[in-house]
């Protein structure tokens, strides 16, 4: 039982570190180049960004995950398109991958 408590503590710390990885922002202009301001998923607020509306996240690169319509993720880098996989996440929308579309 003691071991299980330590496992839970480690998982909570890992999740907290991942959540705090982005810089707090209110708009894309608050973020470094090739990043955008991503709003929190409804019902989840970052403790470290309590006065900001979102976190800076990088644009999607080739074969990186994205969401079609990019409501809760940054869009793909210029020249790439988020191609849907058919899998729907609620409330984010359709999951996809950033791909270069040849014309």
Residue frames as qw, qx, qy, qz and C-alpha x, y, z in Angstrom:
[[0.000, 0.885, 0.466, 0.000, 0.00, 0.00, 0.00],
 [0.328, -0.764, 0.111, 0.545, 2.88, 2.37, 0.82],
 [0.401, -0.090, 0.606, 0.681, 4.37, 1.76, -2.65],
 [0.192, 0.648, 0.664, 0.319, 1.04, 2.63, -4.31],
 [0.148, -0.921, -0.220, 0.285, 0.98, 6.00, -2.51],
 [0.359, -0.550, 0.383, 0.650, 4.44, 6.82, -3.89],
 [0.346, 0.249, 0.718, 0.549, 3.37, 5.86, -7.40],
 [0.060, 0.845, 0.525, 0.082, 0.38, 8.21, -7.16],
 [0.265, -0.848, 0.025, 0.459, 2.58, 11.06, -5.85],
 [0.400, -0.267, 0.559, 0.676, 5.07, 10.60, -8.70],
 [0.260, 0.497, 0.708, 0.430, 2.28, 10.61, -11.31],
 [0.059, -0.923, -0.357, 0.132, 0.78, 13.80, -9.87],
 [0.330, -0.699, 0.247, 0.584, 4.17, 15.53, -9.97],
 [0.383, 0.017, 0.677, 0.629, 4.77, 14.44, -13.57],
 [0.159, 0.703, 0.639, 0.269, 1.36, 15.69, -14.68],
 [0.175, -0.916, -0.172, 0.317, 1.87, 19.00, -12.89],
 [0.376, -0.483, 0.423, 0.668, 5.27, 19.54, -14.56],
 [0.315, 0.290, 0.716, 0.551, 3.77, 18.80, -17.97],
 [0.034, 0.850, 0.524, 0.038, 0.92, 21.24, -17.36],
 [0.241, -0.892, 0.013, 0.381, 3.36, 24.02, -16.38],
 [0.681, -0.017, 0.406, 0.608, 5.60, 23.58, -19.43],
 [0.314, 0.640, 0.386, 0.585, 4.13, 26.49, -21.43],
 [0.164, -0.025, -0.209, 0.964, 4.53, 30.21, -20.78],
 [0.142, 0.643, 0.642, -0.392, 1.35, 31.96, -19.60],
 [0.117, 0.052, 0.420, 0.898, -0.36, 34.13, -22.21],
 [0.360, 0.525, 0.467, -0.614, -3.47, 36.09, -23.09],
 [0.649, 0.703, 0.010, -0.291, -2.85, 36.27, -26.86],
 [0.901, 0.286, 0.064, 0.321, -0.49, 34.91, -29.54],
 [0.275, 0.835, -0.197, 0.434, 1.53, 38.13, -29.21],
 [0.546, -0.723, 0.361, -0.220, 2.58, 37.08, -25.70],
 [0.947, -0.094, 0.290, 0.104, 4.29, 33.95, -27.07],
 [0.319, -0.539, 0.564, 0.538, 7.73, 33.38, -28.61],
 [0.442, 0.441, -0.507, -0.594, 8.11, 32.82, -32.38],
 [0.483, 0.093, -0.827, -0.271, 6.49, 29.65, -33.77],
 [0.092, -0.247, -0.857, 0.442, 4.20, 29.39, -30.72],
 [0.302, -0.477, -0.367, -0.740, 0.56, 30.32, -30.16],
 [0.275, -0.187, 0.573, -0.749, -1.58, 31.00, -27.10],
 [0.424, -0.196, -0.843, -0.267, -3.73, 27.94, -26.40],
 [0.523, -0.448, 0.143, -0.710, -6.78, 28.35, -24.15],
 [0.227, -0.197, 0.902, -0.312, -7.28, 25.81, -21.36],
 [0.315, -0.258, -0.852, -0.328, -9.65, 22.92, -21.95],
 [0.484, -0.536, -0.128, -0.680, -12.97, 23.80, -20.33],
 [0.834, -0.513, -0.124, -0.161, -12.93, 23.10, -16.61],
 [0.841, -0.176, -0.074, 0.506, -9.13, 22.97, -16.35],
 [0.057, 0.976, -0.124, 0.172, -7.24, 26.07, -15.27],
 [0.710, 0.248, -0.404, 0.520, -3.50, 26.17, -14.78],
 [0.549, -0.724, -0.273, 0.317, -2.49, 27.08, -11.25],
 [0.507, -0.294, 0.141, 0.798, 0.55, 28.98, -12.55],
 [0.092, 0.211, 0.437, 0.869, -1.49, 30.88, -15.17],
 [0.019, -0.573, -0.744, 0.343, -4.35, 31.96, -12.94],
 [0.117, 0.716, 0.144, -0.673, -4.45, 35.51, -14.35],
 [0.137, 0.381, -0.623, -0.669, -3.79, 34.51, -17.97],
 [0.795, 0.218, 0.118, -0.554, -6.20, 32.79, -20.26],
 [0.953, 0.287, -0.085, -0.041, -3.83, 30.24, -21.76],
 [0.657, -0.507, 0.434, 0.351, -0.37, 28.78, -22.30],
 [0.355, 0.712, -0.472, -0.379, 2.13, 29.23, -25.14],
 [0.831, -0.023, 0.552, 0.064, 2.55, 26.01, -27.09],
 [0.167, -0.391, 0.621, 0.658, 4.60, 25.28, -30.26],
 [0.674, 0.404, -0.202, -0.584, 3.08, 25.01, -33.72],
 [0.902, -0.017, 0.427, -0.057, 2.76, 21.42, -34.98],
 [0.000, -0.587, 0.687, 0.428, 5.61, 19.99, -37.06],
 [0.597, 0.241, -0.641, -0.419, 5.57, 17.20, -39.64],
 [0.626, -0.119, -0.769, -0.050, 3.72, 14.12, -38.34],
 [0.046, 0.010, -0.650, 0.758, 3.01, 15.76, -34.98],
 [0.037, -0.557, -0.824, 0.092, -0.43, 15.58, -33.45],
 [0.096, -0.044, -0.050, -0.993, -2.97, 18.34, -33.97],
 [0.287, 0.496, 0.740, -0.352, -6.70, 18.97, -33.77],
 [0.196, 0.450, 0.575, 0.655, -8.63, 19.87, -36.92],
 [0.185, -0.850, -0.328, -0.368, -9.78, 23.44, -36.34],
 [0.529, 0.161, -0.447, 0.704, -7.09, 23.81, -33.62],
 [0.409, -0.780, -0.192, -0.433, -9.36, 25.08, -30.83],
 [0.705, -0.694, 0.141, -0.031, -7.17, 23.67, -28.05],
 [0.769, -0.186, 0.304, 0.530, -3.85, 23.24, -29.87],
 [0.018, 0.654, -0.309, -0.690, -1.72, 25.43, -32.10],
 [0.804, 0.545, -0.001, -0.237, -2.16, 25.01, -35.84],
 [0.884, 0.049, 0.213, 0.413, 0.47, 23.23, -37.88],
 [0.343, -0.485, 0.267, 0.759, 3.56, 25.11, -39.09],
 [0.455, 0.666, -0.119, -0.579, 3.12, 27.11, -42.31],
 [0.375, 0.439, -0.733, -0.360, 3.04, 24.75, -45.30],
 [0.088, -0.034, -0.987, 0.130, 1.53, 21.91, -43.27],
 [0.572, -0.261, -0.252, -0.736, -2.12, 20.90, -42.89],
 [0.388, -0.158, 0.781, -0.463, -3.84, 19.11, -40.02],
 [0.537, 0.045, -0.689, -0.486, -5.24, 15.96, -41.64],
 [0.674, -0.304, 0.326, -0.589, -7.95, 14.32, -39.54],
 [0.049, 0.219, -0.975, 0.004, -7.78, 10.68, -38.47],
 [0.546, -0.314, -0.615, -0.475, -11.51, 10.31, -37.81],
 [0.493, -0.342, -0.676, 0.427, -10.99, 10.04, -34.04],
 [0.175, -0.744, -0.147, -0.628, -13.03, 12.64, -32.13],
 [0.398, -0.168, -0.617, 0.658, -12.01, 13.93, -28.70],
 [0.233, -0.818, -0.402, -0.339, -14.53, 15.91, -26.66],
 [0.349, 0.827, 0.313, -0.311, -14.42, 18.91, -26.49],
 [0.302, -0.531, 0.450, 0.652, -11.26, 19.33, -28.64],
 [0.653, 0.584, -0.114, -0.468, -12.66, 17.88, -31.87],
 [0.954, 0.294, -0.045, 0.034, -11.11, 15.64, -34.50],
 [0.592, -0.586, 0.434, 0.344, -7.56, 14.41, -33.87],
 [0.736, 0.675, -0.036, 0.026, -5.13, 14.69, -36.75],
 [0.733, -0.285, 0.223, 0.576, -1.49, 14.80, -37.84],
 [0.137, 0.851, -0.177, -0.475, 0.36, 17.72, -39.43],
 [0.730, 0.131, 0.559, 0.370, 1.23, 16.74, -43.00],
 [0.024, 0.472, -0.357, -0.806, 2.56, 18.42, -46.08],
 [0.656, 0.513, 0.526, -0.175, -0.04, 18.23, -48.85],
 [0.262, -0.234, 0.573, 0.740, 1.35, 18.11, -52.34],
 [0.319, 0.475, 0.263, -0.777, -0.71, 19.71, -54.91]]
